[in-house]
Amino acid sequence: MKKLFKKTVTLLALVIVISSCSSVRVASDYDQKTDFNSYKTFAFFKTGIDKAEISDLDKRRILRAIEAELMAKGFTKSENPDLLVSIFTKERQEVNVWNNGGFGGFGGFGYGWGWSPFWGNNFNNNVSTSTQGSLYIDLIDAKKKELVWQGKGSGYLRNYSSVDKKEARIKEFVTEIITEYPPSAEND
């Protein structure tokens, strides 16, 4: 019984470590009738960006990361752009409640350190919260004023004590999302 308990705890710890290190999950959607090769320039769509409900500091971090990624793909920033770039964000709180106690005393069946004929009297409930965040990057055809591509990255957010760590996490989100652009059969 103790071996099974130790294996279960070890496996659970491994799952928690692996899941906490998970990266950004991405998805994208696009207009299949759009010729993405015709887009060479971009500008930021201020009206859309102003609506994003995040701090101005984080907005600037996101926009700098988007600009760097698009320029790495051969785009240039322009006053007369082919594409307008907008962003928006969503977040949701997750509350996890789990029990790490046993049934009865130690070992789970009423035997061990404190024998009890009653099942379930030794539960230790734990509660944790985490924030799931999503960043959407919209690419809008500047002439048609139509959304032609949207990328979404989702992942867990932390309250970083270091600005460098926060900036790195934002760059990770943006890089993973922009990797999906331009759309191809491989990305589907």
BABAMAR-394252 format. One record per residue (C-alpha): residue number from 1; x, y, z; residue in three letters. Coordinates in Angstrom, 1 decimal. Layout:
<vopa bagu="NUM" xx="X" yy="Y" zz="Z" tilum="ALA"/>
...
***
This chain:
<vopa bagu="1" xx="0.0" yy="0.0" zz="0.0" tilum="MET"/>
<vopa bagu="2" xx="2.8" yy="2.4" zz="0.9" tilum="LYS"/>
<vopa bagu="3" xx="4.5" yy="1.7" zz="-2.5" tilum="LYS"/>
<vopa bagu="4" xx="1.3" yy="2.5" zz="-4.4" tilum="LEU"/>
<vopa bagu="5" xx="1.0" yy="5.7" zz="-2.3" tilum="PHE"/>
<vopa bagu="6" xx="4.6" yy="6.7" zz="-3.0" tilum="LYS"/>
<vopa bagu="7" xx="4.2" yy="6.0" zz="-6.7" tilum="LYS"/>
<vopa bagu="8" xx="1.0" yy="8.0" zz="-6.9" tilum="THR"/>
<vopa bagu="9" xx="2.5" yy="11.0" zz="-5.1" tilum="VAL"/>
<vopa bagu="10" xx="5.6" yy="10.9" zz="-7.4" tilum="THR"/>
<vopa bagu="11" xx="3.5" yy="10.6" zz="-10.5" tilum="LEU"/>
<vopa bagu="12" xx="1.3" yy="13.5" zz="-9.3" tilum="LEU"/>
<vopa bagu="13" xx="4.4" yy="15.7" zz="-8.6" tilum="ALA"/>
<vopa bagu="14" xx="5.8" yy="14.9" zz="-12.0" tilum="LEU"/>
<vopa bagu="15" xx="2.5" yy="15.9" zz="-13.7" tilum="VAL"/>
<vopa bagu="16" xx="2.4" yy="19.1" zz="-11.8" tilum="ILE"/>
<vopa bagu="17" xx="6.0" yy="20.0" zz="-12.7" tilum="VAL"/>
<vopa bagu="18" xx="5.5" yy="19.2" zz="-16.4" tilum="ILE"/>
<vopa bagu="19" xx="2.1" yy="21.1" zz="-16.6" tilum="SER"/>
<vopa bagu="20" xx="3.5" yy="24.1" zz="-14.8" tilum="SER"/>
<vopa bagu="21" xx="6.3" yy="24.3" zz="-17.4" tilum="CYS"/>
<vopa bagu="22" xx="3.9" yy="24.1" zz="-20.3" tilum="SER"/>
<vopa bagu="23" xx="4.3" yy="26.7" zz="-22.9" tilum="SER"/>
<vopa bagu="24" xx="1.8" yy="28.8" zz="-24.8" tilum="VAL"/>
<vopa bagu="25" xx="-1.0" yy="27.0" zz="-26.6" tilum="ARG"/>
<vopa bagu="26" xx="-1.7" yy="28.7" zz="-30.0" tilum="VAL"/>
<vopa bagu="27" xx="-4.4" yy="28.6" zz="-32.6" tilum="ALA"/>
<vopa bagu="28" xx="-5.0" yy="30.8" zz="-35.6" tilum="SER"/>
<vopa bagu="29" xx="-7.9" yy="31.5" zz="-38.0" tilum="ASP"/>
<vopa bagu="30" xx="-7.8" yy="33.2" zz="-41.4" tilum="TYR"/>
<vopa bagu="31" xx="-9.7" yy="34.2" zz="-44.5" tilum="ASP"/>
<vopa bagu="32" xx="-8.8" yy="31.4" zz="-47.1" tilum="GLN"/>
<vopa bagu="33" xx="-9.4" yy="33.8" zz="-50.0" tilum="LYS"/>
<vopa bagu="34" xx="-6.7" yy="36.2" zz="-48.8" tilum="THR"/>
<vopa bagu="35" xx="-3.3" yy="36.4" zz="-50.7" tilum="ASP"/>
<vopa bagu="36" xx="-1.0" yy="36.8" zz="-47.7" tilum="PHE"/>
<vopa bagu="37" xx="2.0" yy="37.3" zz="-50.0" tilum="ASN"/>
<vopa bagu="38" xx="0.6" yy="40.7" zz="-51.0" tilum="SER"/>
<vopa bagu="39" xx="1.1" yy="42.1" zz="-47.5" tilum="TYR"/>
<vopa bagu="40" xx="4.5" yy="43.8" zz="-47.0" tilum="LYS"/>
<vopa bagu="41" xx="3.8" yy="46.7" zz="-44.5" tilum="THR"/>
<vopa bagu="42" xx="2.0" yy="47.1" zz="-41.2" tilum="PHE"/>
<vopa bagu="43" xx="1.0" yy="49.7" zz="-38.6" tilum="ALA"/>
<vopa bagu="44" xx="-0.7" yy="49.4" zz="-35.3" tilum="PHE"/>
<vopa bagu="45" xx="-4.4" yy="50.0" zz="-35.0" tilum="PHE"/>
<vopa bagu="46" xx="-4.5" yy="52.4" zz="-32.1" tilum="LYS"/>
<vopa bagu="47" xx="-8.3" yy="52.4" zz="-31.7" tilum="THR"/>
<vopa bagu="48" xx="-8.3" yy="48.6" zz="-31.2" tilum="GLY"/>
<vopa bagu="49" xx="-5.2" yy="48.5" zz="-29.0" tilum="ILE"/>
<vopa bagu="50" xx="-6.5" yy="51.2" zz="-26.7" tilum="ASP"/>
<vopa bagu="51" xx="-9.4" yy="48.9" zz="-25.8" tilum="LYS"/>
<vopa bagu="52" xx="-7.2" yy="46.1" zz="-24.6" tilum="ALA"/>
<vopa bagu="53" xx="-7.7" yy="45.8" zz="-20.8" tilum="GLU"/>
<vopa bagu="54" xx="-4.1" yy="45.6" zz="-19.7" tilum="ILE"/>
<vopa bagu="55" xx="-1.5" yy="48.1" zz="-18.4" tilum="SER"/>
<vopa bagu="56" xx="0.1" yy="50.5" zz="-20.9" tilum="ASP"/>
<vopa bagu="57" xx="3.5" yy="49.0" zz="-19.9" tilum="LEU"/>
<vopa bagu="58" xx="2.3" yy="45.6" zz="-21.0" tilum="ASP"/>
<vopa bagu="59" xx="0.8" yy="47.0" zz="-24.2" tilum="LYS"/>
<vopa bagu="60" xx="4.1" yy="48.5" zz="-25.1" tilum="ARG"/>
<vopa bagu="61" xx="5.9" yy="45.2" zz="-24.4" tilum="ARG"/>
<vopa bagu="62" xx="3.4" yy="43.3" zz="-26.6" tilum="ILE"/>
<vopa bagu="63" xx="3.6" yy="45.8" zz="-29.4" tilum="LEU"/>
<vopa bagu="64" xx="7.5" yy="45.8" zz="-29.4" tilum="ARG"/>
<vopa bagu="65" xx="7.5" yy="42.1" zz="-29.5" tilum="ALA"/>
<vopa bagu="66" xx="4.9" yy="42.0" zz="-32.4" tilum="ILE"/>
<vopa bagu="67" xx="7.0" yy="44.6" zz="-34.3" tilum="GLU"/>
<vopa bagu="68" xx="10.2" yy="42.6" zz="-33.9" tilum="ALA"/>
<vopa bagu="69" xx="8.5" yy="39.4" zz="-35.0" tilum="GLU"/>
<vopa bagu="70" xx="6.9" yy="41.0" zz="-38.1" tilum="LEU"/>
<vopa bagu="71" xx="10.1" yy="42.7" zz="-39.1" tilum="MET"/>
<vopa bagu="72" xx="11.9" yy="39.4" zz="-38.8" tilum="ALA"/>
<vopa bagu="73" xx="9.4" yy="38.0" zz="-41.3" tilum="LYS"/>
<vopa bagu="74" xx="10.3" yy="40.8" zz="-43.7" tilum="GLY"/>
<vopa bagu="75" xx="7.6" yy="43.4" zz="-43.0" tilum="PHE"/>
<vopa bagu="76" xx="8.2" yy="47.1" zz="-42.6" tilum="THR"/>
<vopa bagu="77" xx="6.4" yy="49.6" zz="-40.5" tilum="LYS"/>
<vopa bagu="78" xx="4.6" yy="52.2" zz="-42.6" tilum="SER"/>
<vopa bagu="79" xx="2.3" yy="55.2" zz="-42.5" tilum="GLU"/>
<vopa bagu="80" xx="0.4" yy="53.7" zz="-45.4" tilum="ASN"/>
<vopa bagu="81" xx="0.2" yy="50.0" zz="-44.4" tilum="PRO"/>
<vopa bagu="82" xx="-1.1" yy="46.9" zz="-46.0" tilum="ASP"/>
<vopa bagu="83" xx="-2.0" yy="45.5" zz="-42.6" tilum="LEU"/>
<vopa bagu="84" xx="-3.3" yy="47.0" zz="-39.4" tilum="LEU"/>
<vopa bagu="85" xx="-2.3" yy="45.1" zz="-36.2" tilum="VAL"/>
<vopa bagu="86" xx="-4.6" yy="45.1" zz="-33.2" tilum="SER"/>
<vopa bagu="87" xx="-4.6" yy="43.1" zz="-30.0" tilum="ILE"/>
<vopa bagu="88" xx="-6.9" yy="42.2" zz="-27.2" tilum="PHE"/>
<vopa bagu="89" xx="-6.6" yy="40.1" zz="-24.1" tilum="THR"/>
<vopa bagu="90" xx="-8.7" yy="37.9" zz="-21.9" tilum="LYS"/>
<vopa bagu="91" xx="-8.0" yy="36.3" zz="-18.6" tilum="GLU"/>
<vopa bagu="92" xx="-9.8" yy="34.0" zz="-16.2" tilum="ARG"/>
<vopa bagu="93" xx="-9.1" yy="32.8" zz="-12.7" tilum="GLN"/>
<vopa bagu="94" xx="-9.1" yy="29.1" zz="-12.1" tilum="GLU"/>
<vopa bagu="95" xx="-9.6" yy="27.8" zz="-8.6" tilum="VAL"/>
<vopa bagu="96" xx="-8.5" yy="24.3" zz="-7.9" tilum="ASN"/>
<vopa bagu="97" xx="-9.5" yy="22.4" zz="-4.8" tilum="VAL"/>
<vopa bagu="98" xx="-8.0" yy="19.0" zz="-4.0" tilum="TRP"/>
<vopa bagu="99" xx="-7.8" yy="16.7" zz="-1.1" tilum="ASN"/>
<vopa bagu="100" xx="-4.5" yy="15.1" zz="-0.1" tilum="ASN"/>
<vopa bagu="101" xx="-5.7" yy="13.3" zz="2.9" tilum="GLY"/>
<vopa bagu="102" xx="-6.6" yy="9.7" zz="3.3" tilum="GLY"/>
<vopa bagu="103" xx="-9.6" yy="7.7" zz="4.4" tilum="PHE"/>
<vopa bagu="104" xx="-9.5" yy="7.3" zz="8.1" tilum="GLY"/>
<vopa bagu="105" xx="-5.9" yy="7.5" zz="9.5" tilum="GLY"/>
<vopa bagu="106" xx="-2.6" yy="7.3" zz="7.7" tilum="PHE"/>
<vopa bagu="107" xx="-2.6" yy="4.9" zz="4.7" tilum="GLY"/>
<vopa bagu="108" xx="-6.2" yy="5.5" zz="3.8" tilum="GLY"/>
<vopa bagu="109" xx="-8.0" yy="2.6" zz="5.3" tilum="PHE"/>
<vopa bagu="110" xx="-8.4" yy="3.4" zz="9.0" tilum="GLY"/>
<vopa bagu="111" xx="-5.0" yy="2.0" zz="10.1" tilum="TYR"/>
<vopa bagu="112" xx="-1.7" yy="3.6" zz="11.0" tilum="GLY"/>
<vopa bagu="113" xx="-1.0" yy="6.6" zz="13.1" tilum="TRP"/>
<vopa bagu="114" xx="-4.5" yy="7.2" zz="14.2" tilum="GLY"/>
<vopa bagu="115" xx="-7.0" yy="4.4" zz="13.8" tilum="TRP"/>
<vopa bagu="116" xx="-10.5" yy="5.4" zz="13.0" tilum="SER"/>
<vopa bagu="117" xx="-13.5" yy="3.3" zz="12.1" tilum="PRO"/>
<vopa bagu="118" xx="-14.8" yy="6.2" zz="10.0" tilum="PHE"/>
<vopa bagu="119" xx="-13.8" yy="6.8" zz="6.4" tilum="TRP"/>
<vopa bagu="120" xx="-12.9" yy="10.2" zz="5.4" tilum="GLY"/>
<vopa bagu="121" xx="-12.2" yy="11.9" zz="8.7" tilum="ASN"/>
<vopa bagu="122" xx="-8.6" yy="12.9" zz="7.9" tilum="ASN"/>
<vopa bagu="123" xx="-9.0" yy="15.0" zz="4.8" tilum="PHE"/>
<vopa bagu="124" xx="-6.7" yy="18.0" zz="4.2" tilum="ASN"/>
<vopa bagu="125" xx="-8.2" yy="20.3" zz="1.5" tilum="ASN"/>
<vopa bagu="126" xx="-5.9" yy="22.5" zz="-0.5" tilum="ASN"/>
<vopa bagu="127" xx="-6.9" yy="25.4" zz="-2.7" tilum="VAL"/>
<vopa bagu="128" xx="-4.8" yy="27.0" zz="-5.3" tilum="SER"/>
<vopa bagu="129" xx="-5.6" yy="29.7" zz="-7.9" tilum="THR"/>
<vopa bagu="130" xx="-4.0" yy="30.4" zz="-11.2" tilum="SER"/>
<vopa bagu="131" xx="-4.7" yy="32.9" zz="-14.0" tilum="THR"/>
<vopa bagu="132" xx="-5.2" yy="31.6" zz="-17.5" tilum="GLN"/>
<vopa bagu="133" xx="-4.5" yy="34.4" zz="-20.0" tilum="GLY"/>
<vopa bagu="134" xx="-5.1" yy="34.7" zz="-23.7" tilum="SER"/>
<vopa bagu="135" xx="-3.6" yy="37.2" zz="-26.1" tilum="LEU"/>
<vopa bagu="136" xx="-5.2" yy="37.7" zz="-29.5" tilum="TYR"/>
<vopa bagu="137" xx="-3.4" yy="39.3" zz="-32.4" tilum="ILE"/>
<vopa bagu="138" xx="-5.6" yy="40.5" zz="-35.2" tilum="ASP"/>
<vopa bagu="139" xx="-4.3" yy="41.4" zz="-38.7" tilum="LEU"/>
<vopa bagu="140" xx="-6.7" yy="43.6" zz="-40.6" tilum="ILE"/>
<vopa bagu="141" xx="-6.5" yy="44.4" zz="-44.3" tilum="ASP"/>
<vopa bagu="142" xx="-6.0" yy="48.2" zz="-44.2" tilum="ALA"/>
<vopa bagu="143" xx="-7.8" yy="48.9" zz="-47.5" tilum="LYS"/>
<vopa bagu="144" xx="-10.8" yy="46.6" zz="-47.0" tilum="LYS"/>
<vopa bagu="145" xx="-11.0" yy="47.2" zz="-43.2" tilum="LYS"/>
<vopa bagu="146" xx="-11.6" yy="43.4" zz="-42.8" tilum="GLU"/>
<vopa bagu="147" xx="-10.0" yy="40.9" zz="-40.4" tilum="LEU"/>
<vopa bagu="148" xx="-7.9" yy="38.5" zz="-42.5" tilum="VAL"/>
<vopa bagu="149" xx="-5.9" yy="36.7" zz="-39.8" tilum="TRP"/>
<vopa bagu="150" xx="-6.2" yy="36.1" zz="-36.0" tilum="GLN"/>
<vopa bagu="151" xx="-3.8" yy="34.4" zz="-33.8" tilum="GLY"/>
<vopa bagu="152" xx="-4.5" yy="33.4" zz="-30.2" tilum="LYS"/>
<vopa bagu="153" xx="-2.0" yy="32.3" zz="-27.5" tilum="GLY"/>
<vopa bagu="154" xx="-3.2" yy="30.9" zz="-24.2" tilum="SER"/>
<vopa bagu="155" xx="-1.2" yy="30.1" zz="-21.1" tilum="GLY"/>
<vopa bagu="156" xx="-0.8" yy="30.5" zz="-17.4" tilum="TYR"/>
<vopa bagu="157" xx="0.3" yy="33.9" zz="-16.1" tilum="LEU"/>
<vopa bagu="158" xx="2.3" yy="34.7" zz="-13.0" tilum="ARG"/>
<vopa bagu="159" xx="2.9" yy="37.8" zz="-11.1" tilum="ASN"/>
<vopa bagu="160" xx="6.6" yy="38.2" zz="-11.9" tilum="TYR"/>
<vopa bagu="161" xx="8.8" yy="40.0" zz="-9.5" tilum="SER"/>
<vopa bagu="162" xx="11.3" yy="40.6" zz="-12.3" tilum="SER"/>
<vopa bagu="163" xx="10.4" yy="42.8" zz="-15.3" tilum="VAL"/>
<vopa bagu="164" xx="12.8" yy="40.8" zz="-17.4" tilum="ASP"/>
<vopa bagu="165" xx="10.9" yy="37.6" zz="-16.7" tilum="LYS"/>
<vopa bagu="166" xx="7.6" yy="39.3" zz="-17.5" tilum="LYS"/>
<vopa bagu="167" xx="9.0" yy="40.6" zz="-20.7" tilum="GLU"/>
<vopa bagu="168" xx="10.3" yy="37.2" zz="-21.6" tilum="ALA"/>
<vopa bagu="169" xx="6.9" yy="35.6" zz="-21.0" tilum="ARG"/>
<vopa bagu="170" xx="5.2" yy="38.3" zz="-23.3" tilum="ILE"/>
<vopa bagu="171" xx="7.8" yy="37.6" zz="-26.0" tilum="LYS"/>
<vopa bagu="172" xx="7.2" yy="33.9" zz="-25.7" tilum="GLU"/>
<vopa bagu="173" xx="3.4" yy="34.5" zz="-26.2" tilum="PHE"/>
<vopa bagu="174" xx="4.0" yy="36.8" zz="-29.2" tilum="VAL"/>
<vopa bagu="175" xx="6.6" yy="34.6" zz="-30.8" tilum="THR"/>
<vopa bagu="176" xx="4.4" yy="31.5" zz="-30.6" tilum="GLU"/>
<vopa bagu="177" xx="1.4" yy="33.3" zz="-32.0" tilum="ILE"/>
<vopa bagu="178" xx="3.3" yy="34.9" zz="-34.9" tilum="ILE"/>
<vopa bagu="179" xx="4.9" yy="31.6" zz="-35.8" tilum="THR"/>
<vopa bagu="180" xx="1.4" yy="30.7" zz="-37.2" tilum="GLU"/>
<vopa bagu="181" xx="1.6" yy="33.5" zz="-39.7" tilum="TYR"/>
<vopa bagu="182" xx="1.4" yy="33.4" zz="-42.7" tilum="PRO"/>
<vopa bagu="183" xx="-1.1" yy="30.5" zz="-42.7" tilum="PRO"/>
<vopa bagu="184" xx="-0.1" yy="27.4" zz="-44.5" tilum="SER"/>
<vopa bagu="185" xx="-1.4" yy="23.9" zz="-44.8" tilum="ALA"/>
<vopa bagu="186" xx="1.1" yy="22.8" zz="-42.2" tilum="GLU"/>
<vopa bagu="187" xx="-0.5" yy="25.2" zz="-39.6" tilum="ASN"/>
<vopa bagu="188" xx="-4.0" yy="23.7" zz="-40.1" tilum="ASP"/>
***
